[in-house]
């Protein structure tokens, strides 16, 4: 029996996390698409030989709760037929994955013929076919409309590449060079991570490596239970509304009951309404993953991110509800409802832990795919496809500071796609990218401002698909704070052809047309009358608040000696 040395365990934990992080760095250096190399819509993990999450990289939190069910789907399918040199893959939401664009890959690691671990990488791939470019159409009804569904397969079989699978993927993408390029970047990083994990396991010995991974998970559970036990017991409820389901029904009621009892937490979504169709809803594995990510925010940083963290958390729901859809439902736009799940769990935590949690984060969960054909300088035709997720605009106000403008939040760690890159790779010009003054939820601590991003299309025949929300269900404030301003989409603003657009649409744009995107601001915290005068003046100086808004909401009046504030 291996005797566990806590110092050695900590060193191993840090080594595994570093390996996972390095895999992500390698992907950013070798990937082809902006959504991967710039937005960083990917995640990495290391699992035990039995498929339990042992370590993860610093990536997209909601991917990571799905790693274990996705790996289980592959292990259940292949059983004993998993050998050294294999790479397993799947994107099937009905085999444990989350939506078709996310291809999960797993490489078994062996020492002297014995499997000791899996290394994993998941990437959001830009286009895998389907009726709409990008595969994220909110109004799809069945999984077959969304693109290529990959059941558990082997991308490599005993080290030999499965050319047929690569061919199928390439043949089902509008931009095969980019998708295959990203897939090869994914596999190269998987190989490198695998070599490093194997080297550690070989140095330690297979038995000791197994024992230390098991103890890492046990230790994480112990720390998580201790942290939960320190929170007050209680049962609280919170509900949110999604504007619609993407297919003409709405608003959609989402409800959770959060119960903290001793060293365990239960989150019950049974009060959420039944599924109504469309593709904005999600499968159960993704709902559970979003719940883990939200609860992680109230746990100490030193708790390792592995399967032990999940064990004291129980998540309950009803099959057939909006957050537990059933085969063959489409789930391509499931990320949008994932952000709403985050906000209701954090809203419940704000009631359980008053004075500790901020108001609702901003953002319209905005995603855009713009696709078409562009003439090159040589006169040839080239397919372009711009995919961008701009889910958040910043943090909610409180409990002791304004919400960070343009900051990320706990579910989506995605980075901004630089304007220069969009314009260099697509016939699109970004004509405005700016904060929206006066939009943050009012309060003692202001919510983050909303954002505006205007796209001008420079060629005809551009097909645009948008997924967004928060038109009417604005980001909530707490303890007297106001909601953030809602989202809005407008075609050709300020012209005779100006047209208000719904939050979710598919339509064509021509050369010269403009899509103006207003993204919702974050909620405020505490009564507005308690806002510090110096904070109001700083907002006015920085252009985040107009003097008129300061006077109307906060009763602010500039000193006669300060003409700038009075302007």
N, C-alpha and C positions, 0 to 999 in steps of 0.2 A: 504494500500500500504506500502511495506517495505521500510524504509529509509536505504540507504546504507551507512555504515561506512567504509571509505577506509582502515582503520587499520584492521578492522575485515575481510574485503575482502582479504587483503594481508595474514592474518593469515590462512584463509580458503584455499587460493591458495597453501600456503606452506604445509598445512596439507594434501591436496589431492595429491600433488606431492610426499610427503613422503609415503603416503599409496601406491601409484603406484610403487615407488621405492622398498618399503618393499616386495611387491608381487614378484618382480623380484629376490630379495635376497632369498626369500623362495623357488622359483623355482630352483635356483642354488644349494640349499642345499638338494633338494629332487629329482631332475631329474636323469635320467639314462644315457643319451647319452652325449658324449663329445661335440657335436655341441651345445647342450643346456647349460649344466652345466659349460663348459669351454669357448667355443666360445661366449656364451650368445646370441644366435640367437633367441631372443624373445623380446616382447614389451608389455607394459601395458598401460592402459588408463582408464579414468573415463569420462563418457558421461552423458549428461542431459537425462531426461526422454523421450525427443523427439529425442534423438540420436545425439546431437551435442557434439563434443569433448570439454571437459571442462578442463582436465588436463592429462598429460602423464608422464610416468616414463622415466628415462635416459636409453634409449635402442637403437634399430635400427631405425633411422629416417624415412627410406622409408616405414616401416610398418605403421607408424602412420597416413599418409595421406590416407591410405586405410581403417582405422578403421570405419570411418563414412559410406562409401559406403557398406562395408561388413555388418555393423549393419543395414543399410537401407534395404539390401537384406533380412535379417532375419525378420525385422519388416514388410516389405511388404508381406512376405510370411505368417506370422502368424497373422497379423492384431491385432484384439482384443484378440486373444488367447495367451496372454503372461501373466503368472500368477506368484505370489510369489513362490519361490522355483524352478522355471524353470532355465535351463541353455541352451541357444541357441548356435548353432555351425554351421559353414560352412567352406569349403575350396574352393568353386566353383568360379573360375575367372569370370564366366558369371553370378554370383549373387553378384558381388561387391568385391570379394577377389582378390588375386594376382596370386598365383599358388598353386598347390594341396598340396605341403608339408606344407604350412602355414595354420594351423587350427585356425580359429578365434573363440573365445568363449566369450559369453556375459551373464552376470547374472543381471537380473533386481533387483533393490533394492526398497523395499516398506516400508513406514511408515504408520501405521494404515490403511492398505489396499490401499494406494495410491502409485503409482510408482513415485519415485523421481529421479532415476538415473539408469545407467547401469555401471557395472565394466567390463573391458575387458582384456583379455590376448590372445596374439597370439604367438604360438611357431612353429618353423620349425621342423617338425617331420621327422625323418631320412628316413623312407621308408614306403610308402603306396601302394606298389605293382607297377604295370606297367611292361613294357617289359625289363627295365634296372633297376638294384638296385639303389636306391636313387632317382629315378624319375627325374633326371636333364639332361637326354640325349639331346644334342643340335640338333640332326637330327630327332627328332620326328615330325610328321606332324599333328597329331590330338590329342585332349585332352584325348581320351580314351587310348592312348598308354602310358600315364604318370602315371597311377595309379588310386586309388579310388577317385572318385568325389563325395563329400558329399554336397548335396544341403542343404538349411537351415533345420536343424533338432533340436530336443530337446535331449540333452544328459541327462538331468533330466527333468521330467515332474511333477511339483508341489512337488519337493523334492525327487521324486522316480527315481532312476537310470534307464535309458533305456538300459537294458542288450542287446537287439538286436543290437543296434548301436555299442556298445562296441565289440560285437562278430563279426560284419561285419568288423570293423577296424582291429581287431586282425587277422582275417582270410585272410586279404588282405595285410599283412606285412610279409616281410622275417624275421624280428626281432621283433615279437609281444610283447615279454616281455619288451623290451626297449621302444617301441612306447606306449604301454599301461601304462608303468611306467611313461613316460613323460606326458602323458595325465592326469594321476591321480595327478601328481605334479602340472600341470596347474590348475586343478579343486580345489585342496587344497588351492593354492595361491589365486584363485578367491574367494573362500569362505571367507578367512581371510580378503581380501580387502573389500569384501561386508559387513562383520560385522563392520569394522571400518567406512566405509562410512555411513552405517545405523545409527551408534551411533552418528555421527556428525549431520546427518539430523534430528534425533530424538531430540537431544538437542536444535537445532536451531528452529525446527518446519518446517513442509513441505513447507509452503508458503515462509518463509524466506530463506530456502535452495534453492528453485527454483529461487527466486529473485537474490540471490547472485551468483548462477551459471550463470544466464543470464548476470549479470553485469560483471563478470569475462571475459566473451567472448566479451562484449561490450568494456571493458577497453583494452583488447588485440588488438582489431581492432583499437581503438583510437591511441594506442602507435605505432602500425604498420604503420598506415597512416601517423603519424607524422614523423616516421623514413624514410619512402619512400619519403615524401615531401622534406626532407632535401637532397636527392640525386639529381644530375643534371638531367634535362629532356633530352630525346634523344631517338633515335632508332638505334640499332646496330644489326649486323648479325654475326653469327658464324656457321661454319660447321665442322663436324668431320666425320671420316670414321671408320666403323667396318670392320675388315679384311674380314669377311664372315658371312653368316647366319647360319652356322652349317650344311647346307644341300647342299653345293656345289655352292652357288651363292655368289658373292662379287666382289669388296668391296661394302659395303652398305653406302649410303650417308645419314647422319643425319644433319638436318639444323634447326636452330631456329632464329627467329627475336624477339628481346627483345625491348619492347617500354616502357619507363618510362614517364608517363604524370601526373603531379601533385602528388596526393597521391595514385596512382595506378600503377601497373605493368602488362603488358600483354606479355605473352610468346607464340609465334606462331610457331608450328612445321609443318605447312602446306607444307613447302618446303622439308620435309623429303620424301624419295622415298617410293614407294609402297612396301607392304609386299611381300616377296619372298618365304616364307615357313620356315621350321625348327622350333626351339623352343627358339631361342635367342631373338626374338622380344618380345613385351609386350602388355598387354591390356591397355586401356586408363586410368583406375583408377591408375595403377602403374606408368604410365608416369607422371600423374599429381602429385602423391605423391613425385616422384623424383624431380620434379620441385620445389615443396614447400621446400624440404630439402635443395636444392642448394641455393635458394633465402634466406633461413633463415640465411645463413652465413654472410650476410651483414646487418642484423638487430641487434639491441642492445640486449645484453644478458637479460636485464630485461623484455623484451617482453614475456609474458606468452605463452607457447606453447599450444594453443587451437584453436578452430574454428575461432575465431576472427582474428588470424594471416592470415588465408587463404582468408578472404573476399575481401581484396584489390587486390588480385592476380587473373588474368584471364588467363587461359591456353586454347589454341586453337589447334586443330589438325584435320586431315582428317580421317574419318573411312576408314579402309582398308590400311592405311599406316603402316610402320614398327613399329610405336609406338602406334598404335590403331588397333590391329588385331581383326578379327571378328570370332565368333563361327563357327566351332569347332576347331580353331587353337590351337596347343600345345603351352604352355608358361612356361614350366618347367625351362628353362634356362634364364628367363627374367631378373634375377639379373645382368647378364653381360651387357645387353643393358642399364640397369638402371644406371650403372656407366658411360656409355658413355653419357647419357642424362645429368648427373651431370656435366661432363666436358664441354659440349657445353654451358650449362647455365653459368657456371663459366667463360668460355672463353668470352662469350658475356659481362658479368659483368666486365671482365678485360678491355674490350674496352670502356665500359661506365664509368668505374672508374679507369683510368690509375693511377698507383702508389699505388693502394690499394690492388690489388688481386695478389696472387702468380701464378706461372706457373702450368701446369697440374700435378696432383698427379701421382705417379707411381703405377704400378701394372698391371698384366695381367688378372685381374678378374678371377683368377685361382680357379677352384673347382675340387675336385677329389672325386670319390667314388671307393673304392676297396672292392670287395666282393667275398666270396668263403666259402669253408668248411675247417675247421681245426680239426685235431685230438687232443683231450685233453690228459692229462697225464694218464687218466684212460682208454684210448683207444676208447672213445666215439667220435662222430662227433659233431662239434659245428659250427653253421653259424656265420661268422664274417662279419661286414660291417663297414668300416671306411669311414666317410664323413668329409670332411674338406673344408672350404672356406678360401682362402688366397687371398682376393680380392686386397688388397693394399700393396705396399712396402714402402710408405712414402710420404711426402708432396713435392709439387713443390717449387722451389726456389723463394725467394723474398717475399714481396717487400723490406725487410730490413734484411733478414737472410737466411741462407741455409735452404733447406727443411729438416724437421725432418726425420731422417732415421727410418724406421720401425714404423712410426706413422700412426694412423687411419685417416680417412677422414669423410666428412660430411654426406655421405649416409650410409656407413657401419661402425658400431661401433664394429664389431666383433673382439674378442680377438684371439690371437694365441693359437693353440692347442699344449700343451707341448709335446715334443718328448717322454718323459718318459711315458705319458699316451697312446700315439699311440702304443708304443712298448709293453706295458703291456696288452693291450686289443686286439691286432691284430698280426698276423704273418708277421709283417713288421718291418724292422729296418731302421731308418732314419740315413743315413751315412754322410750326410753333411747338414748343415743349416748355411748359411753364407752370409755376404754382398759380392757384386761383385765389386771389385775395378774399378775405372775409368768409371763406368756405368752411374752415375748421369749426367743429362743434364748440359753441361758446361755453365758458365756465371759468371757474377759478384757475383751472389748467386747460388751456385750449387743445383741441384735437389737431392732428396734423392736417395740413391743407390738402385740398384736392389738386389734381393735376389735369392739365389740358395738353393734348397731343393732336396736331393736325397733319394729316397725310394728303399730299397731292399726288395723284396718279398721272404718270407721264406717257402712258400708252393706252390705246383702246383695248377693250375686251378683257378688263381685269375683273375677275370674279372674287368677291370679298365675302368672307364668312366671319361673323362676329358673335362672340359669346360674352355677355356682361349682365349685370344686375344692379340692384341698389338704386333704381329709379324712385321707387316708392318706399321700399323697406330700408330707410336710411340708417347708417351706422349709429348705434344708440349711444347716448350719454348716460352717465350714472351720477347719483347723489346730487341731483339738481343741474347737472351739465346738459347742454343741448345736443341734439343729433348733428352729425356732419351733413353738409350739403349733399344731395343726391347726384347720381350720374345722369348723363345725357349724351345722345348721339345725334349729330346733325350733318346732313349732306349739303355741301355748297353754302356755308353760312355767309350771311351778308350779301347775298345775290338774289336776283329774281327767282332763281331755282332752289332757294333754301327749302329744305325738307326735314322735318323731325322724323327720326327713325326709331323703331322699337329697339329694345335692349338686346335682342337676339335676331339676327337676320342673315339671309344669303341674297346677294343682289349684285348686279353688274355696275361697274364704274368705267367711264371713258376718260380719254386724255383730257387733262385740265380739271377734272372733278376733284373735289376735296371732301374728305371725311374728317369731321371734327369730333374728337372724343373728349368728353368731360368725365373724369373719374371721381367717384365719391370721396369726400373728406372724412376724417375720423371724428368720433364723438368726443364731447367735452366732459370734464370732471368737476363737480362742485358748482355752487351758485356763481353766476357771472359777477354779482356785486362784490364777491370776495377776491376778484382778480387784482393782483398787485399793479399799481399805477405804472411802475417802472416797466413791467412786462408789456403793458398796453403800448407804452411809448416806444419800446424796442420793436414791437410788431409794426407800428406805423413807420418808423424809420426804415425798416427793412422791406417795406412794401407788402407785408403780409396782411395788414389790416388797414382799411381806409379810415380817415378821421370821422366820416359820416357814420360808419358802422360802430366805431368806438363810442361815439356819442349816443347812438340809438340803443345799443345793447348794454354798454357798460357805464353809461352816464358820464363819459369822459369829456372834459373840457380842457383844451390846451391853455397853458399859461400865456399871458399877453406877450411875454418876452421870447416866446418860441414860435416864430411865424411858420417854421417848417411843419410843426405838429398841427397848426391851425389850418393849414392849406387844404 
